Each structure stands twice: as structure tokens, then as C-alpha cells.
Amino acid sequence: MGTSRVLQLDMSADSEASPRRNVPGSVSSPLKNGEKGVFRNQNAGYTALASPVRREVGNRSMTRSFCVDDNDLEDGKASKERDSSLQLLKLPATQNQALLSGLAYCISSCSMILVNKFVLSAYGFNAPIFLMLYQNIVSVTIVSTLSLSGAVPTEPLTWNLIKVWLPVNIIFVGMLITSMFSLKYINVAMLTILKNVANVLTASGETYFFKKQHGIQVWIALMLMIISAVAGGVTDLSFHAVGYTWQTLNCFLTASYSLTLRHVMDSAKQATKSGNLNELSMVLLNNILSLPLGIILVLGFNEVEYLLETSLLRMPEFWLVITASGVLGLGISFTSMWFLHQTSATTYSLVGSLNKIPLSVAGIVLFNVRTSMQNSLSILFGLLAGVFFARAKLRDNSVG
């Protein structure tokens, strides 16, 4: 979650999650909070860092896995705003910043999803909403500290901005939570290709609501994603109906977040004092507004009783792991900005798509996932379809 999520930053794997938030992406993004974050994904460059998941979910992300690689990253205005934010970050000069930033982005986005999976499955932690809430608290604490110290620029919160952003935030929280729940039951490799369905829904929504025309290669790639998701589900030896239900809902919420964010972005900018809303401001805004809603949901889902009884919260190493997941989710935001500044949007997008391959392999190996030749081929097919989609989307953007 991932779940600051940059909501994958894949929202596609990132979905999830990132949350860290992750920003929607192929956010699929929140990770947008699971994969938050993913972690994350799809909105003229703005959603790439909206969650600390794609991310995960991506995105985060999940976010993202909130979900960053499938975003429309060719928007000139978004690039200028991102460059402005990066100049204020005053990144250290190195001879190989492109390689270093790329490695940092890949490691943080993969680690976010794997750590969330480890917490929810290996530890058997049964309070995914609390996990999302705690990761958001970590993100708010870090970004607020950096903002107050003058290290990063953020917009001050105003009532007008909150009113404009609240509907988007409600969807964002839902995206992170569903990413967390699905990650608990579904293995990382299958989750990665299932998040591709969010791309299909987003592209269809862009055509229906915004009259955006996609090339034939984009639609072919989306069709291949659907085929791979169906084939993967049919051959999944660890198929879990509850997990697939949560992931289906996550795909709809990821696409809704991407489309809604695109709709309200201009209004949100007008509600700020500077007339601009950079990625770190979105990270802070999303995570601050998610705190009261997260507390309500923790109470509503009766996670408090579980939290009082579980011995995990009395283990210092467990707190270290979930704190690390929050830092990693936010790290997706910073490393994505750094990587984008050092390379082109094309490189960033393709690296995000290719990054899902080692992530899927790591998920299978680290968690001893039972698989078959048919399922493995379906997963590989879906991953390659994601790369094909990224290339086709960038080609559409360059032609446009």
C-alpha cells in the first residue's frame, strides 16, 4: 500500500499502493495503501505520486503500484510542475543519477508491495485498515516535517481545498483498503496482472467521459490484459474468491480515482493559494484527509478488538517492519520524482512496466507460491501485455 502512496505508483502494482502512496497509476497506482499503494497510473502525470501503492495498489499504490507506469506522463504542464518541485528538493549531484534514481525507484516500489504482503500473510496481521492508517500517519509525519523545515514545497490546507478534494480522497481510501484486503489473499504475481484490468476501465472511461481516442495498439494491449487476467485466474492454484472480489472492487476504485482526479484537478488548483498543486502536496493532502476516515473504518470493521488482543503489536520488530512499509511507500513518491527528473517519460514508463517482472518472480519465490506452467505463462503474458500497453500509450501521446 499501497497503499503516500503513490498509488502504483502502479496503480497497476504498484497499485497499489501509494497508497504512498503511491499515486494512481497503473496505480495502477495506492497503492495508491496496498500496494498501496501501489501500489498505483493514468492522469497526465498527476496521479503518479498521489499515494505513497500504485500505489500498490497500487498503489500503493498502492496505489500506483499505487501504479505509476501506465500514467499519461507526456503532459507538458505536469512535467514543468514536477521539475519545479524537484529543483526545490535540491537533489545531490552524482555522475550516475539516472541509474541510481532508477534503481531506487525499482527497489522502493517492489519492496513496498513485498513488505505489505509479508505483514498481511507471513505475520498473519488481520487489520489491513489499521496498517493503511499507520502508513498514512508515517507519511504525514515525514512530509510535514520536511515541509516545515523548508526542504520540500507543499500547499497549505484550506477549507476550500478540502471541500474540493474530499470526494477524491474517499475513493483514494477505498482504493488503498481494497488493495490491502486483496493482497492478503492473492499472491503478488497474480495481483500484478489483475491490476491491469484497472487500465482497461480507465481507458474506457477516458473514451466515454473525456472523448479521448486511443490507437488500435492500445486497445489490442488492453484486450491482451483481459485475456491474461482471465487465464491467470482460471489457472491460479491458490485462487481465493474473497481476494478476487476485493481486487475486482479495487480495479473499479482505481479507475474511478484516476478519472475523478483528472476531473477535479483544475478546481483543486484554483482552491490553492499558489494556483498549483504539486505531487508532494497531493501526498500530504490525501494522507491527512484519510486519517479521520481511516479511524472511522477501523472502528466500523471492529479491528480495535483484534488490535487489543494480537501479540504482534507487542513485538518491536513488527513495529519496525510496518514503519518501514510506510517509509517505503513515501519513498516511491520521492524516487519517482527523482527518476522522472533524470530520464524521459518513455524510460520511466517502460521501467515501471518491466519492474513488474522481477516483482512477480520475487513474490512467487519469497512466499512459496504454488504455481503451474499454465499459470506462469498467463502471468508472463500479462506482464508483457503491460509493457506493450506502456509503449502503445506513449506512442499515442507522442502522435497526439
Disulfide bonds with the S-S distance in Angstrom:
none
